[in-house]
Amino acid sequence: IEETLRSLQNQIGFKPEDVEFICVDDASTDATLQVLDGLAKADPRIQIVANDDNQGPAIRINQAAALAQGAYLIPVDGDDYLPANASTYLLGLAHAHKSPLVFGRSKRGAIAPDVDTDAAVEIAEDALAFCAKKQIVHMGFLVARKLWTKSGGADETIFIQDQSLPLQLSAAANRLVYASEVVYWLRPADEDNLSVNKTQQHHDRFLSCYNILTSTEGLSAAAKQALMRQIISALWKYRRDQSKLAF
């Protein structure tokens, strides 16, 4: 958590007073809170929210967003990190293209080189259709706080936010920008990483798409088709994987 927060404190191109760090702890059982307390003593921009019960990433990320005062949010998991110029790069794209939502690529690795600011970008007016077709299911984006509020953030009926949050935000956006450059780095996965649970992923993908499809009015034909493809794919992969477990 200290390395993660240091990578955020080291983002370039901002005045210190223009940045805040909201750290929501989900009843962790290690030394996370003690580490955060120590960092907060040296940096008053760090706000710590301690919770007594474990509710999962989706609920906690919404809890953090509700406390945000800035015009833009960059959600970050507690063990990931950003290249030093990632925030200014994403914010620059948002302003240049008048977009409330900017996605970049994410990647696992131990290094985070600066973002290539000349990397190719795509602009989508049908944000949901693009997101669903591209199957964006990761962190590594900047979003206007007004859009987050409008969308409701992560679907709290689904434990992990990775699948639902990009779809929820895209469904409420009038435009998105997608950058081909890696702007978000994840640590190498281990046996404790939530991403190793494929059954959970299929479940979350199915429900994230289904909930958007059945609750959002005015979806384009392209968005509906892309969501249906993901729903069918998630169901097929779930059944395939379950059959492999049958002896």
Protein Blocks (a to p, Z undefined) as FASTA:
>chain_A
ZZmmmmmmmpghiafklpccddddehiablmlmmmmmmmmmomkbccdddfbdebjklmm
mmmmmmpmbfbdcdddfkbccdfklmmmmmmmmmmnopabdcddddddjbdcdddfkbcc
dddfblmlmmmmnopabehiaddfklmmmnopaafkbmblklmmmmmmmmmpgbdcddfb
dfbdcddddfklmklmmmlmmmmmmmmmmmmmmmcghiafklmmmmmmmmmmmmmmmmmm
mmmmpZZ
